[in-house]
Amino acid sequence: MKEQMMNHKETENREIPMEDVLYGAKKAYWEIPVPEAAKARLLQGIADAKKDLEEEGPKESRQESRKQDGNRNQSSRNRSSSGKRNRGILYLRRGLATAAACLCIITALANVDPVISNAMGHLPIIGAISRVVTFRTFENSSGDFEAKVEVPKIQGETGEDISANQEIEAYAEGLIRQYEEDLAAASGEGNYALNSSYDVVYDGERYLCIRLRTTLVMAGATENVKVFTVDKESGRTVGLGELCDEALLQKISENIKEQMEAQMAADDKVSYFLHSDVEEWNFKGLTGEESFYFAQDGSLVICFDEYEVAPGYMGAVEFTIPREITGDLSH
């Protein structure tokens, strides 16, 4: 690691010849792997764009428009060429040549060619080239109070922020705010530990599911699960009630009850609030507000917090619903 840091420092202090910069950028660009899903969507988008353009007007009009656009773009490229070269050096020095080359090529294609530009409009806002990173981590320790909250963020192909990120951040900020209020009220006295982490449970063609697990330890421990199912085409979260109508929610509810019965019959240590003497505790059915995600085969998985449908020792529980009941909701 020390040797790598020294090499990096030496690279920063040494002027890089322009031909090396251009060669490095070109080499990095051609080595960028293209996911099959992204390639297929791009090709489909180009085909749709060509069809749209053919319906807009005669071929001669489009050619004249392209010629005028080409003249304007050529002038713009001449004015900005020196600035682009300087930015290329900066990207390489920061170790971001691959990402920068990819974004620059996509932007240039969208600006120069109306077919490519129109095709980009058919691409999802997140896309196949996406990842989930830790936006920030809140950590605090004061007396007998401690907390650690990871706040995830989705980075997509377009680079623009999405509404789902705002919802995820708001949820995490709510946990942090509650911790700070409890800390102030107790003056740091008493055993209190809050931990919230996340994992990506599903990343499919249409949806991305991020699960946040939060554990709060005081006199006892409680576990809560919140899943954000994000539509890649809109960049917003999707609720269970949006995917399932009342009839389907009822079918899923009946299946969950059947699974509860079967699990309790097979193991006397398993217990659910199904035939409790306290009627209001018993599971009545889904409301459409429950957290959910998709299993790798596309099956729907319903999540319940601790104490929601079972005693505390059962923890947070999940039920996988057969696709024979739901059909393929993951697409």
N, C-alpha and C positions, 0 to 999 in steps of 0.2 A: 504493500500500500504506500509506504514512504517513497519507494522508487517511482511509483506511478505519479505521486504528487509532484516530485521533483521534475519528472519528464513533462508534466502538464505545465509547470511553472516556466520551464525553459521554452516550451512551445509558445506560451503567451508573450515572452520577451523577444522572440525571434520573428523577424518580418517574413511573411510567407509569400513566395513568388506567386504572381497572379495565375500563371499557367498551372501551378500545383493546386491552387484553389479551384479553378475550373475543372481540372481533371478529377479532384476529390469529390466535388459536387456531382459531376456526371456519373462517376463510379458508384457513389452512394445511392443516387436515384435509380440506376438500373438494378441495384441489388435489393431494392425494396420488395418484400414479398406481397403479393396481391391475393387476399382471401378469395376463394371461389365464389362465395356469396356476394361479395362486393363487386367482383368482376361481372357476375351474371346480372346484377341489378343495373350496373353502368351500361352494359350492352343493351339491356332492355330499354333503359331510359333513352339511349341514343336512337334506337329504332322508333320509339314513340315520338321523340322530338322531330325526327325526319318526317314522320307522317304528319305531324302538326304543321310543319313548315310547308309541306306540299299542299296542304289545304288552305294556307293563308293567302297565296297569290301566285302569279305566273313565275316561271323560273327566271325570266329576264329581270324582273323586279328584285328578286332575291339576290341575283348576281350583282346588280348595281348597288344594292344595299351593302353586300359584303365588300365590294370594292371601296366604297366610301368609308366603311368601318375599318378596312385594312389601312387606308391612308391615315386616318386619325390615330389608329393604334401604332403605326410605324413612327409617327411623329412623337407620340407619347413614349415609345420605347427608347427613341434616341435621347430624349430629355432625361430619362430616369436610369440610363444604363450605368452611369458612374455610381449612383446611389445603390443600385442592386449589387454591384461588385463589392462595395464596402460592406453591405449587409451580409454578403456571402462569406466574407472573411470573419465577421463577428460570429456567425452561426457555427463555422468550423471550429473556431477557437473555443466555443462553449460546448463543443461535443454534440451539437444538434443538427449536424449536416443532413442526416437522413430525413428527419421530420421536416426541416425547412425546405429541402428540395422537393419533397412530396407536395407540400402545401403550395409552393410557388408554381409548380407545374400545373396543378389543378386550377389555381386561380388564373394563370395565363391562358389556359385552354378555354375557361369559361368566358374570359373577356374577349378573346380573339374570334372564336368560332361560335356563331349563334346556335348551331346544332348542339354543340357540347353544353353551351350555357343553358339551353332549354332542357337538355337531358338532366342537368344537375337538379332541376326542379322536381324531377321524379324520384330522387334519392331520399331515403329516410333522413330525418334530422340528426339521428345518432349514428345509424349505420353499423356495418359489420366490424369496421375498424374502430372499436370503442374499448375503453377500459375504465375501471373504477379505481380511484386513488383516494388516499386519506387527505381530505381538504385541510383539516387541522385536528389536533389532539388536545383536549382540555385535561389538565392534570392539576390536582390540588391535594395538599395534606395539611391539616390544621388540627392539632390535638388528636382526638380519637376519630376525627373525620377524615375521609380520603375519597377521592373520586378520580376516575379516568374515563373520558368519553371520546370515542373516535367519531369524527364527522366525515362520512364518505362523500365523494363527488364524482359524477359521471362526466367523462371527457369523450366527445364523439368526433365523427369525421369532419363536421363543419366547423368545429371550434367554438360555436356560440353556446351561451349558457341556456339552460332549459328550465322549465317550470318545476320539474321533478327535483332538481337540485335545491330549489328554494324550499320545497316542502320538507325534504330530508333535513336541511339545515335548521329549519324552524322546529322540527321534532327534537333534534339533538339539543338545540338551544333551550328548549323547554325543560329537558332533563337537567341541564346545567343550572338554569335559573332556580329550579326546585331545590337542587342541592345547596345553592348559595343561600336561599331563604331558610332552609332547615339548619344550616350551619350558623347563620346569624341568630336564629331563635334559640338554639341550644348553646351558643357561645363555644362551640367546639367540644362540648362535653357529651359523653355517651358514645357507644360503638355505632359507627355509621360508615358503610362502605358502598359506593356506587361504582359499577363497572358496566360500560356499554361498548360493545364491539360489533363488527359487521362482517358479513361474508356474502359473496355472490353465489346464489343457489341455482340460478338459471340464466343462461345467455343464449337465446334462440334467435330465429330469423325475425320475429316480430316483437318479442318482449324480453326485457331484462329485469330480473328479480334480485333485489338486495335485501337481505335479512339483517335486522338489528336486534341483537340479544342484549337485554339489560337486566342485570342482577342487583338487587338492593338488599343489603344485609344490615339488620338492626338487631332486635331481639331474636328474630328469625330471618329467613331469607325468602325473597320472592323473585320470580323470574317472569319477565314480560318479553313478548316477541312482536316486533312490528316489521312487516314486509312491505316494501315499496315495489310494486309491479309497474314498470315503466314501458309505455308504448314507444317504440323506436321511431315510429312515423310522425308522432306529434311531440314527443319529448315530455309528455305529462304522465302522471300516475293514473292507473285505472283501478276502479273499485270492483269488488266482486259483483255488486248489483248491476254494474254496467255490462258485464259479460253474461250474466244469468238472469233470465226473467223469473217471475214468481213461481211458475210451474217447475222450472229446473231447480230453483233453490229448494223447493219442497222435496223433489226427488233426491237431491244430495243430502238433505237433512235426514230423510228416512234411511239412506245408506249409512250415514254416520251412526245413527241409533243402532242399526244392525251390527255394525262393527263394534260398538260399545258392548252390546249384549254378548257377542261372540268372544270378545277378549275377557270379559268377566266370567263367562262360563268356563273358559280354558284355564284361567289363573285366578285363584281366590284373592291374590294380593292386588289385583287390578280392580279399581273402583271408579265409577263415574256417577255424576249426579243425574240419574235417570229414573230411579224409583225411590227417591229420597222422601222421608216423612215431611220435609219442608218443601212444599210444592213449588215455591218461587225459585228454589235452587235448581230444579230439574231442567234439563236441556229441552227446550221446546222446538227449536229449529233455527235455521240461519236467518239473519236479518239483512244480509248483503253488505254489512260493514266489516266483516271479518277479514283478517289478513290471509293472504294466500300466495302461492307461487306454483310454478310448474316443475314437475319432476323431469328428468332427462328424456323420458319417453313421451313427454307432453301431457302426462296425467296431472289433474288438478290436485293440489295439496292444501287443505284447510288448516289454519293454525289457531290455537286457543291459548290464552294466557293461563298462568297458574291460578287455580281456584275458580276459573271461569266455568269449566264443565266437569271438574274433578277435584278431589281433595288436594291439599297442598303437597303431600308427599309424591303425587304423580307428576308434579312439575308442569311445565308448558307441554301441551300435547298436540299432535298433528294427526290428520287422517287423509290418506291418499284415496281419491275417488276413482273407481274404474272408468275407463274411457267409454265403455259400453253405455254408461249413464250420461256422461257429459258431452260425448263426441269430442272432436278435436278443437279445443278452445285456444290452444297455444298459437294458432295461426289466424 
